[in-house]
Amino acid sequence: MSKEYRTISKIAGPLVFVEKTEPIGYNELVHVTLPDGSIKRGQVLDTADNIVVIQIFEGTSGIDRASSVKFLGETIKVNLSKDMLGRILSGSGDPLDGGPPVLPEERRDIVGAAINPYAREYPREFIQTGISTIDGMNTLVRGQKLPIFSGSGLPHNEIALQIARQAKVVGEGEEFAVVFCAMGITNEEAQYFIQDFERTGALKRATVFLNLADDPAVERLITPRFALTCAEYLAYDHDMHVLVILTDMTNYCEALREIGAAREEVPGRRGYPGYMYTDLASIYERAGRIKGRNGTITQYPILTMPGDDITHPIPDLTGYITEGQIIISRELHMKGIYPPVNVLPSLSRLMKDGIGEGLTRDDHKAVSDQCYAAYAEGCDLRGLVAIVGKEALSERDRAFLDFADMFEDQLVRQGRNEDRTIFETLDLFWRLLAHLPETALTRIDRKLIHKYHPAHTGKKEEPAEKKKEEPAEA
């Protein structure tokens, strides 16, 4: 029988300090009974011989020295079942969709075990998102963690929802699921997410965890761990390919800083805890493939860079741990281009292993590299035009300048519900490159040019002023 203690010595923010307890385990669950009889849940954050620090999930309002503290002797566990697909849950796993609580086939600790590096298998197979700038130039592969770096006011949530709707494994009979985890979002954003999942039917193969901005900061720290434990269950127990979308990791890190300040820890860079790198790694490294298991976990963490500063600790540390980044451009957004992905600073470090013959198509690497080089040259020429004018450019330079405009207008720009296959994206690459002199295609083998170039295949080029789908209202 667990003892109850009335030895609260101090309350600071979301933390309660309890004295004179018996030995207590780290991360142990706690019930705090208030004088009015209501119960608040908490977790042991730190434990020592003379004092125990508890973080309260629902906030500390109403707790005083008369409140009693009961240690439950177990850590936080999540109810797991395949019936979680199609459900919308709170950040702590409670139903938000009006349905019953999840009936567990199994209960597991949310912290999870780290994947033994020896047991990891190298990520290889291609995942199609339907977005050309990602599939064509920053390809996602199963088991990868590929973050999206965005900024305040940019449409990263719309891109996240589009990926959640459209992502698929190109193959036969492969089961695919999405675990969508939102942290620190407003009620308006939560309703938008819920309505989009229900309207498009994407909810059938998804589990959604929503932690709202007015929920306690402490709950924000456990929400991604609930989501990843659910993903691990679907992947490794039910052989599913699971895509985990985590938005917004900046809100998670702000909660980490808030808790660190309440614990009076010595701050690191810009006030964030010194252990933030380790904490983020404990989340990101739960993606991957395991030898002998059919299921995989792939991660798309999304974070908003404070002040659009890519050197800020959150994107900086995330970049060290993950395998590349996709950059959302404010400049493209201001031009009215959706999705405003800037392919030049974006990178997928595992792309080369997930493309090519038998995975996508034999021309993928070459045509992607050529488009990247041509677009980079066209963007450089824009700066020159601002000084000398377009008339001063050579015919070759004008072709590259026009290519950059067409690239943004026809390849980068997509409708919010436009789902392009990888073959449609690659064919679009070739149609754009057909506007350049063949002699300028220095990164593509002549065999591939004869096999796919519209001038050799007899395909008609689409007009430059291609009809575009109007973006849906957010």
C-alpha positions as CSV (number, residue, x, y, z in Angstrom):
1,M,0.0,0.0,0.0
2,S,1.5,3.4,-1.1
3,K,2.0,5.9,1.6
4,E,0.6,9.5,1.4
5,Y,2.9,12.4,2.3
6,R,1.9,15.9,3.5
7,T,5.5,17.2,3.4
8,I,5.3,19.7,0.5
9,S,8.0,22.3,1.2
10,K,7.9,24.4,-2.0
11,I,5.9,25.0,-5.2
12,A,7.7,26.7,-8.2
13,G,5.9,26.9,-11.5
14,P,4.9,23.4,-12.5
15,L,7.1,21.8,-9.9
16,V,6.3,20.6,-6.3
17,F,9.1,19.8,-3.8
18,V,8.4,17.1,-1.3
19,E,10.6,16.3,1.8
20,K,11.1,13.3,4.0
21,T,10.0,10.5,1.7
22,E,11.1,6.9,1.5
23,P,13.4,6.1,-1.6
24,I,11.5,7.1,-4.7
25,G,12.2,6.0,-8.3
26,Y,13.0,8.4,-11.1
27,N,10.1,9.1,-13.5
28,E,7.6,7.5,-11.0
29,L,4.0,8.5,-11.4
30,V,2.4,10.6,-8.6
31,H,-1.1,11.6,-7.5
32,V,-1.5,14.8,-5.6
33,T,-4.8,15.1,-3.7
34,L,-5.9,18.7,-3.2
35,P,-7.9,19.9,-0.2
36,D,-11.1,19.9,-2.2
37,G,-10.6,16.2,-3.0
38,S,-9.6,16.6,-6.7
39,I,-6.5,14.7,-7.9
40,K,-3.7,16.0,-10.1
41,R,-1.2,13.8,-11.8
42,G,2.5,14.2,-11.8
43,Q,5.8,12.6,-12.4
44,V,9.0,12.4,-10.4
45,L,11.5,14.7,-12.1
46,D,14.4,14.4,-9.7
47,T,15.0,12.4,-6.6
48,A,17.5,12.6,-3.7
49,D,17.8,11.4,-0.1
50,N,16.3,14.6,1.3
51,I,13.9,15.9,-1.4
52,V,11.8,14.7,-4.4
53,V,10.9,17.1,-7.2
54,I,7.6,16.4,-9.0
55,Q,6.4,18.0,-12.2
56,I,2.6,18.3,-12.3
57,F,0.9,17.7,-15.6
58,E,-2.2,19.8,-15.0
59,G,-0.4,22.8,-13.4
60,T,0.0,23.5,-9.7
61,S,-2.9,25.9,-9.1
62,G,-4.8,24.8,-6.0
63,I,-1.9,22.8,-4.5
64,D,-0.8,23.9,-1.1
65,R,1.0,22.4,2.0
66,A,-2.3,20.7,3.0
67,S,-2.3,18.6,-0.2
68,S,-1.3,15.0,0.0
69,V,1.2,13.3,-2.3
70,K,1.0,9.6,-3.2
71,F,3.8,7.8,-5.2
72,L,2.3,5.0,-7.4
73,G,5.4,3.0,-8.0
74,E,5.2,2.9,-11.8
75,T,6.2,5.0,-14.7
76,I,4.0,6.6,-17.4
77,K,2.6,3.9,-19.8
78,V,0.5,4.2,-22.9
79,N,-2.4,1.9,-23.9
80,L,-1.5,0.4,-27.3
81,S,-3.8,-1.2,-29.9
82,K,-4.2,-1.2,-33.6
83,D,-7.6,0.4,-33.0
84,M,-5.6,3.6,-32.3
85,L,-5.6,4.2,-36.1
86,G,-8.4,6.6,-36.8
87,R,-8.3,8.2,-33.4
88,I,-7.7,11.7,-32.2
89,L,-6.1,11.8,-28.8
90,S,-4.8,14.5,-26.4
91,G,-1.1,15.0,-25.6
92,S,-1.4,12.5,-22.8
93,G,-3.4,9.9,-24.8
94,D,-7.0,10.7,-23.7
95,P,-9.7,10.7,-26.4
96,L,-10.6,14.1,-28.0
97,D,-12.9,12.6,-30.7
98,G,-15.7,11.7,-28.4
99,G,-14.9,8.0,-28.6
100,P,-14.1,5.6,-25.8
101,P,-10.7,5.2,-24.2
102,V,-8.3,3.0,-26.2
103,L,-8.7,-0.7,-25.1
104,P,-5.1,-1.9,-24.7
105,E,-3.7,-4.9,-26.4
106,E,-0.5,-3.9,-24.6
107,R,0.8,-1.2,-22.2
108,R,4.3,0.2,-22.7
109,D,6.5,2.7,-21.1
110,I,6.6,5.9,-23.2
111,V,10.3,6.4,-22.9
112,G,11.1,3.4,-25.0
113,A,14.4,1.6,-25.5
114,A,17.1,3.0,-27.7
115,I,17.7,1.0,-30.9
116,N,21.0,-0.8,-30.7
117,P,23.2,0.5,-33.5
118,Y,24.2,-3.0,-34.5
119,A,20.5,-3.9,-34.9
120,R,19.8,-1.0,-37.2
121,E,19.5,-1.6,-40.9
122,Y,20.5,1.2,-43.4
123,P,17.5,3.2,-44.7
124,R,16.9,2.6,-48.4
125,E,13.4,2.4,-49.9
126,F,11.7,5.5,-51.3
127,I,8.6,7.1,-49.6
128,Q,6.5,9.2,-52.0
129,T,5.0,12.4,-50.6
130,G,3.5,13.7,-53.8
131,I,5.4,17.0,-53.5
132,S,7.9,17.4,-56.3
133,T,10.5,19.4,-54.5
134,I,10.8,16.7,-51.9
135,D,10.4,13.6,-54.0
136,G,12.5,14.8,-56.8
137,M,15.3,16.7,-55.1
138,N,15.2,15.9,-51.4
139,T,13.9,12.3,-51.4
140,L,12.7,10.8,-48.2
141,V,13.6,7.1,-47.6
142,R,12.1,4.6,-45.1
143,G,13.8,4.9,-41.7
144,Q,15.1,8.5,-42.3
145,K,14.6,11.5,-40.1
146,L,14.3,14.6,-42.3
147,P,13.3,17.8,-40.6
148,I,11.4,20.8,-42.1
149,F,12.9,24.2,-41.1
150,S,10.2,26.9,-41.3
151,G,9.5,30.3,-39.9
152,S,6.6,32.0,-38.1
153,G,3.7,32.6,-40.5
154,L,4.9,30.2,-43.2
155,P,2.6,27.3,-44.3
156,H,4.5,24.4,-42.6
157,N,1.3,23.1,-41.1
158,E,-0.4,22.9,-44.5
159,I,2.7,21.1,-45.9
160,A,2.6,18.7,-42.9
161,L,-1.1,17.9,-43.6
162,Q,-0.4,17.4,-47.3
163,I,2.4,15.0,-46.5
164,A,0.1,13.2,-44.0
165,R,-2.6,12.8,-46.7
166,Q,-0.4,11.9,-49.6
167,A,2.6,9.9,-48.2
168,K,2.7,6.3,-49.4
169,V,5.1,3.5,-49.9
170,V,5.5,2.6,-53.5
171,G,5.2,-1.2,-53.5
172,E,2.8,-4.1,-53.3
173,G,0.6,-4.7,-50.3
174,E,2.7,-2.6,-47.8
175,E,0.7,-1.3,-44.9
176,F,1.3,2.4,-44.3
177,A,0.3,4.5,-41.3
178,V,0.8,8.1,-40.2
179,V,1.3,9.2,-36.5
180,F,0.7,13.0,-36.4
181,C,1.9,14.7,-33.2
182,A,1.2,18.5,-32.7
183,M,2.6,20.3,-29.7
184,G,1.7,23.7,-28.3
185,I,-0.8,24.5,-31.1
186,T,-3.8,26.9,-30.7
187,N,-7.4,25.7,-30.5
188,E,-7.9,27.1,-34.0
189,E,-5.0,25.1,-35.4
190,A,-6.3,22.0,-33.7
191,Q,-9.7,22.4,-35.3
192,Y,-8.1,22.9,-38.6
193,F,-6.1,19.7,-38.3
194,I,-9.1,17.7,-37.1
195,Q,-11.3,18.9,-39.9
196,D,-8.6,18.3,-42.6
197,F,-8.0,14.7,-41.4
198,E,-11.8,14.0,-41.3
199,R,-12.6,15.8,-44.6
200,T,-9.9,14.1,-46.7
201,G,-10.3,10.6,-45.1
202,A,-6.7,10.6,-44.1
203,L,-7.8,9.8,-40.5
204,K,-8.5,6.2,-41.4
205,R,-4.8,5.4,-41.5
206,A,-3.6,8.0,-38.9
207,T,-3.4,8.4,-35.1
208,V,-3.4,12.1,-34.1
209,F,-2.0,13.4,-30.8
210,L,-2.9,17.1,-30.1
211,N,-1.2,19.1,-27.3
212,L,-2.8,22.6,-27.1
213,A,-1.0,25.8,-26.2
214,D,-3.1,26.1,-23.0
215,D,-2.2,22.6,-21.9
216,P,0.6,22.4,-19.3
217,A,4.2,22.7,-20.6
218,V,5.0,19.4,-18.8
219,E,2.5,17.6,-21.0
220,R,4.3,18.9,-24.1
221,L,7.4,17.0,-23.0
222,I,5.6,13.6,-23.0
223,T,3.4,14.1,-26.1
224,P,6.1,13.1,-28.7
225,R,7.0,10.1,-26.5
226,F,3.4,8.9,-26.5
227,A,3.3,9.3,-30.3
228,L,6.6,7.5,-30.9
229,T,5.7,4.6,-28.6
230,C,2.5,4.3,-30.7
231,A,4.5,4.3,-33.9
232,E,6.9,1.7,-32.6
233,Y,4.0,-0.6,-31.7
234,L,2.5,-0.2,-35.2
235,A,5.9,-0.7,-36.9
236,Y,7.5,-3.5,-35.0
237,D,4.5,-5.4,-33.7
238,H,2.2,-5.0,-36.8
239,D,4.9,-4.7,-39.6
240,M,3.6,-1.3,-40.8
241,H,5.6,1.5,-42.4
242,V,4.9,4.5,-40.1
243,L,5.6,8.1,-40.9
244,V,5.7,10.3,-37.7
245,I,5.1,14.0,-38.2
246,L,6.2,16.1,-35.2
247,T,5.1,19.8,-35.2
248,D,6.3,22.1,-33.8
249,M,9.6,21.0,-32.1
250,T,10.3,24.7,-31.2
251,N,7.3,24.6,-28.8
252,Y,8.7,21.4,-27.3
253,C,12.1,23.1,-26.7
254,E,10.4,26.1,-25.2
255,A,8.7,23.8,-22.7
256,L,12.1,22.2,-22.0
257,R,13.5,25.6,-21.2
258,E,10.5,26.6,-19.0
259,I,10.9,23.4,-16.9
260,G,14.7,23.9,-16.7
261,A,14.1,27.5,-15.4
262,A,11.6,26.2,-12.8
263,R,14.2,23.7,-11.6
264,E,16.8,26.5,-11.4
265,E,19.2,24.7,-13.7
266,V,22.2,26.5,-15.1
267,P,21.1,27.5,-18.6
268,G,23.1,26.8,-21.8
269,R,22.9,28.6,-25.1
270,R,20.1,31.3,-25.2
271,G,18.7,30.0,-22.0
272,Y,18.0,26.4,-23.2
273,P,19.1,23.5,-21.0
274,G,22.6,22.2,-21.7
275,Y,21.1,18.7,-22.1
276,M,18.7,19.8,-25.0
277,Y,20.9,18.0,-27.6
278,T,20.6,14.7,-25.7
279,D,16.9,15.2,-25.1
280,L,16.2,15.9,-28.8
281,A,18.4,12.9,-29.8
282,S,16.2,10.7,-27.5
283,I,13.3,11.6,-29.8
284,Y,14.8,11.7,-33.2
285,E,16.8,8.5,-32.8
286,R,13.6,6.5,-32.3
287,A,13.3,6.5,-36.1
288,G,14.8,3.7,-38.2
289,R,14.8,0.2,-39.5
290,I,15.6,-2.9,-37.4
291,K,17.1,-6.0,-38.8
292,G,14.6,-8.9,-39.0
293,R,11.6,-6.5,-38.7
294,N,9.5,-5.6,-41.7
295,G,8.1,-2.4,-40.2
296,T,9.9,1.0,-40.3
297,I,9.6,4.4,-38.6
298,T,10.3,7.5,-40.6
299,Q,10.3,11.0,-39.0
300,Y,9.4,14.5,-40.3
301,P,10.1,16.8,-37.4
302,I,8.9,20.4,-38.2
303,L,10.3,23.4,-36.4
304,T,9.9,27.2,-36.7
305,M,13.2,29.0,-36.6
306,P,12.9,31.9,-34.2
307,G,13.7,35.1,-36.2
308,D,14.3,32.8,-39.3
309,D,17.7,32.2,-37.8
310,I,19.1,28.8,-38.9
311,T,22.0,29.2,-36.4
312,H,19.5,29.2,-33.5
313,P,20.1,26.3,-31.0
314,I,16.9,24.4,-32.0
315,P,17.6,24.1,-35.8
316,D,21.3,23.9,-35.1
317,L,21.1,20.9,-32.8
318,T,18.4,19.3,-34.9
319,G,20.6,19.5,-38.0
320,Y,23.4,17.6,-36.1
321,I,21.1,14.7,-35.2
322,T,19.0,14.4,-38.4
323,E,19.8,13.4,-42.0
324,G,19.4,16.7,-43.8
325,Q,16.8,19.5,-43.8
326,I,14.0,20.9,-46.0
327,I,14.0,24.8,-45.9
328,I,10.7,26.7,-46.2
329,S,11.4,30.0,-48.0
330,R,9.8,33.3,-46.9
331,E,10.8,34.8,-50.3
332,L,8.9,32.1,-52.3
333,H,6.0,32.4,-49.9
334,M,5.9,36.2,-50.6
335,K,5.7,35.4,-54.3
336,G,2.6,33.4,-53.7
337,I,4.2,30.0,-54.4
338,Y,3.0,27.0,-52.5
339,P,4.7,24.9,-51.2
340,P,7.5,27.4,-50.8
341,V,10.4,24.9,-50.5
342,N,13.8,26.4,-51.3
343,V,15.7,23.5,-52.9
344,L,19.1,25.2,-52.8
345,P,19.8,25.0,-49.1
346,S,17.7,21.9,-48.6
347,L,19.3,18.5,-48.4
348,S,18.4,14.9,-47.9
349,R,21.6,13.0,-47.0
350,L,20.1,9.6,-47.7
351,M,18.6,10.5,-51.0
352,K,21.3,8.7,-53.1
353,D,20.4,5.4,-51.4
354,G,16.7,5.6,-52.0
355,I,16.6,6.5,-55.7
356,G,17.7,5.0,-59.0
357,E,16.8,1.9,-61.0
358,G,14.5,-0.4,-59.2
359,L,13.6,2.2,-56.6
360,T,12.5,5.3,-58.6
361,R,14.0,5.6,-62.1
362,D,17.4,5.4,-63.6
363,D,17.5,9.1,-64.6
364,H,16.5,10.4,-61.1
365,K,20.0,11.4,-59.8
366,A,21.3,12.9,-63.0
367,V,18.2,14.9,-63.9
368,S,17.8,16.2,-60.3
369,D,21.4,17.3,-60.2
370,Q,21.1,19.1,-63.5
371,C,17.9,20.9,-62.4
372,Y,19.6,21.9,-59.2
373,A,22.6,23.3,-61.0
374,A,20.5,25.1,-63.6
375,Y,18.2,26.7,-61.0
376,A,21.2,27.8,-58.9
377,E,22.8,29.5,-62.0
378,G,19.4,31.1,-62.8
379,C,19.1,32.5,-59.3
380,D,22.7,33.9,-59.5
381,L,21.8,35.6,-62.8
382,R,18.9,37.4,-61.1
383,G,21.4,39.4,-59.0
384,L,23.3,40.3,-62.2
385,V,20.2,41.4,-64.0
386,A,19.4,43.8,-61.2
387,I,22.8,45.5,-62.0
388,V,23.2,45.3,-65.8
389,G,19.7,44.6,-67.0
390,K,18.4,41.5,-68.9
391,E,19.4,43.0,-72.3
392,A,23.1,42.7,-71.4
393,L,22.9,38.9,-70.9
394,S,23.9,36.4,-73.5
395,E,21.3,34.1,-75.1
396,R,22.5,31.2,-73.0
397,D,22.3,33.3,-69.7
398,R,18.7,34.4,-70.7
399,A,17.7,30.7,-71.1
400,F,19.0,29.9,-67.5
401,L,17.2,33.0,-66.1
402,D,14.0,31.9,-67.7
403,F,14.6,28.4,-66.4
404,A,14.7,29.6,-62.8
405,D,11.3,31.4,-63.2
406,M,9.7,28.3,-64.9
407,F,11.2,26.0,-62.2
408,E,9.5,28.0,-59.5
409,D,6.3,28.4,-61.4
410,Q,5.8,24.9,-62.7
411,L,7.8,22.5,-60.5
412,V,7.9,24.1,-57.1
413,R,4.4,25.5,-57.3
414,Q,1.7,22.8,-56.6
415,G,-1.9,22.8,-55.5
416,R,-2.6,21.9,-51.9
417,N,-4.4,18.8,-53.0
418,E,-2.1,18.0,-56.0
419,D,-0.5,14.6,-55.5
420,R,2.3,14.0,-58.1
421,T,3.8,10.6,-58.6
422,I,7.6,10.4,-58.8
423,F,7.3,9.7,-62.6
424,E,5.2,12.8,-63.1
425,T,7.9,14.8,-61.2
426,L,10.8,13.4,-63.3
427,D,8.9,14.0,-66.6
428,L,8.4,17.6,-65.4
429,F,12.1,17.9,-64.8
430,W,12.8,16.9,-68.4
431,R,10.1,19.3,-69.8
432,L,11.8,22.2,-68.0
433,L,15.3,21.1,-69.1
434,A,14.1,21.0,-72.7
435,H,14.1,24.9,-72.6
436,L,17.9,24.8,-72.1
437,P,20.4,24.1,-74.9
438,E,21.3,20.4,-75.0
439,T,25.0,21.3,-74.8
440,A,24.3,22.9,-71.3
441,L,23.1,19.5,-69.9
442,T,26.6,18.6,-68.7
443,R,25.5,16.5,-65.7
444,I,23.4,14.0,-67.6
445,D,24.7,11.0,-69.6
446,R,24.0,11.1,-73.3
447,K,22.2,7.7,-73.1
448,L,19.7,9.2,-70.6
449,I,19.2,12.3,-72.8
450,H,18.3,10.1,-75.8
451,K,16.0,8.0,-73.6
452,Y,14.0,10.8,-71.8
453,H,14.6,14.2,-73.4
454,P,11.4,15.4,-75.1
455,A,13.4,16.3,-78.3
456,H,14.3,12.6,-78.6
457,T,11.1,10.9,-77.3
458,G,8.7,13.0,-79.4
459,K,6.8,14.2,-76.4
460,K,5.3,17.7,-76.9
461,E,6.5,20.3,-74.4
462,E,3.8,21.8,-72.2
463,P,3.3,25.6,-72.7
464,A,5.3,27.7,-70.2
465,E,2.1,29.3,-69.0
466,K,0.7,26.1,-67.6
467,K,-2.7,26.2,-65.9
468,K,-2.2,26.1,-62.1
469,E,-4.5,24.7,-59.5
470,E,-5.8,27.5,-57.3
471,P,-4.6,27.0,-53.7
472,A,-7.3,26.0,-51.3
473,E,-8.2,28.4,-48.5
474,A,-6.3,27.5,-45.3
